[in-house]
């Protein structure tokens, strides 16, 4: 059994996620994985579960939040 690094649950059905830099993370649920790994919108501070948008090295949940931070040229729908 392994222990979830977010909630500490010692569970026989944990799963691991390896990142591009080789770091390995262990979770007992997708909720814990999202809590630890999903980027956070730099405007509204919500977890970015879907696509999100990146502008000049900053992450936003959508074009609206990017525009609110002064980024131009981003649209949610073309």
C-alpha positions in Angstrom: 0.0 0.0 0.0 1.1 3.6 -0.6 0.1 6.8 1.1 -1.5 9.7 -0.8 0.8 12.8 -0.6 -2.2 15.1 -0.4 -4.6 13.6 2.1 -2.4 11.0 3.7 -4.8 8.1 3.0 -2.9 4.8 3.1 -4.7 2.9 0.3 -4.1 -0.2 -1.8 -5.4 1.4 -5.0 -3.2 4.5 -5.1 -1.8 5.6 -8.4 1.4 7.5 -9.4 1.9 10.3 -11.8 5.4 11.0 -13.1 6.1 14.5 -14.4 8.3 15.6 -17.3 11.2 16.3 -14.9 11.0 12.8 -13.4 9.3 13.7 -10.2 6.9 11.0 -9.0 3.6 11.8 -7.1 1.3 9.3 -5.4 -2.4 9.9 -5.0 -5.5 8.0 -3.9 -8.0 10.0 -6.1 -8.2 12.3 -9.1 -9.4 15.0 -6.7 -6.1 14.8 -4.8 -4.1 14.8 -8.0 -5.9 17.8 -9.3 -5.4 19.6 -6.0 -1.7 19.1 -6.1 -0.9 19.3 -9.8 -3.4 21.5 -11.7 -2.1 25.0 -12.4 -3.9 27.9 -10.8 -5.3 30.8 -12.9 -3.2 33.9 -12.2 -6.3 36.1 -12.3 -9.2 34.3 -10.5 -7.1 31.7 -8.7 -9.3 28.7 -9.8 -7.7 25.4 -10.6 -7.3 24.9 -14.3 -8.7 21.5 -15.1 -9.4 22.0 -18.8 -7.2 23.6 -21.5 -6.6 27.0 -20.0 -4.5 29.6 -21.9 -0.9 30.5 -21.6 0.3 34.1 -22.3 3.9 35.2 -21.9 4.6 32.4 -19.5 1.5 33.0 -17.3 -1.5 30.6 -17.0 -5.2 31.6 -17.0 -8.4 29.5 -17.0 -9.6 31.3 -20.1 -9.1 34.3 -22.4 -11.4 36.5 -20.2 -9.0 36.2 -17.3 -6.0 36.7 -19.5 -7.5 39.9 -20.9 -8.3 41.1 -17.4 -4.6 40.9 -16.7 -3.8 42.9 -19.8 -2.9 40.1 -22.2 -4.1 40.8 -25.8 -4.9 38.6 -28.8 -6.5 35.7 -26.8 -10.0 34.5 -27.6 -12.0 31.6 -26.1 -13.7 30.9 -29.5 -12.7 31.7 -33.0 
